[in-house]
Amino acid sequence: MQARPNKKDFSQWYDYVIYNADLIDIRYGVKGTVVYKPEAMDIIDSLYSLFESKLKERGHKKYLFPLFINYSSFKKEADHIKGFEEEVFMVNRAGGKDLEEPLIIRPTSETAFYPMFSIWIKSYRDLPMKTYQSVAVYRYETKATRPLFRGREFLWIETHNVFPSEEEAKRHVEEDISMMSEQLKDLGIPYLIVKREPFDRFPGADESYAYDAIMPNGEVLQVATTHYLGQNFTKPFEVKYLDQDGSYRIPYSTTLGIGITRILAAIISVHGDDYGLYIPPQLSSVKGIIVPILYGSSGDEVKKYMQHVIENAKPYVFIPDTGEETPGEKFYRSELYGFPLRIEVGRKEVENSTVTVYRRDTRKKVVVNLKDLKVKLDEIIEDMKKNLKNKSESLKDIPEAKNREEVLKLLKQHPIIKMDFCGRAECAMDLKKATEGYEVRGELVEAKEKAGERCAWCGEKALRKVIVAKSF
Ligand SMILES: [Zn+2]
């Protein structure tokens, strides 16, 4: 058996597991894109249904918009186009001829939704309008790409929502924040929710909130964002509604982008270990394999017993692995693939009417009576989910730097620090340069703290306390 790279060598480990655990194939040949294989699609489907069901509970309706956006529509919001112009793929030719008006391949879909909102929204009765779509988006990423972390095509969910008032739109942003924090907690992903600095906002947003997953090395990965858009899109797209008093008003809007591929990258990176992946049980439609351990003539009996095991485990799905490999080889592979559980059945289990259940998260085995199997699996899976939540909350206190020297000193010991900040883009840029890549990520949303007098980096008047970290 091939030796696995140690997780401490993260890059090597990551490339090894995503390829050997059959998640993706990077040999498609178009830069920044990958082929998603069945093991990855199983998790991706689970993530989509998890988040979509939460959105539906909140009254969002699902749409599917075209991949193409008219260029004239795309350039309607000035900041938006400025922010995305360098990143978009544009179709200039079709049918062997230059197009009169180029088509934009969606990098995000505000400029697709809003022309339709202006048609659909007529009166206060049409509001709020809460929508979403689950699609791939395309951005011409020029930084180094890493599969699932950063690519030119990525999978996400984007919500686009219109409200009659500013208050309702802002309340929706708060609901996004509590939904996302609950979901990230359940998935066992440690995270910070920050309000991005004005110079770091989504192009066209009045306020941007980011969900930064904390990776094992302390670097952060933005996995989702919520933006309060004010009237920045409804105005240029002429979305208006007739209010109860008979006057026309311009509504307010929000958007939430949930990066499905990035959440997958975070799950792989946070939960994996030297043995391979660990897929949280709620994301794995197959809970594990059943491995027969055969001695001499016990084979037929064990195989017959496995059918009882499959029946008794229902509704949990276990796949019998009756291939010719040794049990050791099967264990090795099932750990690499990260199945949450594994069931082992040998002569002893048949004689005692038991099964041996192995947990991927603790790597411990427990012997269970066959007739209690379903109940025991319920308990084990509940416990695994509890462990995930604990893992998400494991973040210790974030140390604070009071001045430039302390920033430099603390960053050598802690990957994430906080400091008072002046709010200036130049100051953040200077800090990034001097610290070789540390960024001002924004103000913590859930534990808002009062700022001190002076910016710890430049000494000018401080506006907020911000998080400083390196991003993937
Ligand atoms: Zn400053």
Residues whose N, C-alpha, C, O or C-beta is under 5 A from the ligand:
A	BS01	ZN	C422 C427 C455 W457 C458 G459
